[in-house]
Amino acid sequence: MDKKKAVAYIRTKKSRTVDYVQVQSEKIRERVSSMEDIALMDIYADTSGKTAEGVSYKKMIADAYEHKFDLVVVKDFGTFGWDLKRLITIIKQLKENGVSVYSINDNFCTDVESYGIYLSIIYAVRETRRELLAERKARKRQQ
């Protein structure tokens, strides 16, 4: 059986060190090595702001259009940014080119038809958690 060709995408804040990319690369390599039907071909990494618009991201998308791989492995779906509409657009573009996205932390792959519903739930929970943390921080500052 042929293995799926996979690449990893890592995006980190400018304030983090290069070590973060190395740590994430190792975690992704470790996870992918445990998956018998997947071969990791390359790792794309950007040090950028809030959205995935870096040079490596653009190269990865161009390579997806050239059908160089079948799967993008990320730490979590937030790697592409926290805007759900934008995430679904990115995933749809990749899927149109035969590429799925697998999130290690979410243990979910977009190769199922219901991926949009699942992502909506993940993002709703994360947004609620983020709001609760912001409220707690605000209350602590007021005390």
Salt bridges, closest charged atoms under 4 A:
GLU26 OE2 - ARG29 NH1 3.28
GLU53 OE2 - ARG86 NH2 2.05
ASP63 OD1 - LYS59 NZ 2.96
ASP63 OD1 - LYS68 NZ 3.51
GLU66 OE1 - LYS68 NZ 3.47
ASP106 OD1 - ARG126 NH2 2.65
ASP111 OD2 - LYS4 NZ 3.87
GLU127 OE1 - ARG130 NH2 3.32
GLU135 OE1 - ARG139 NH2 3.93
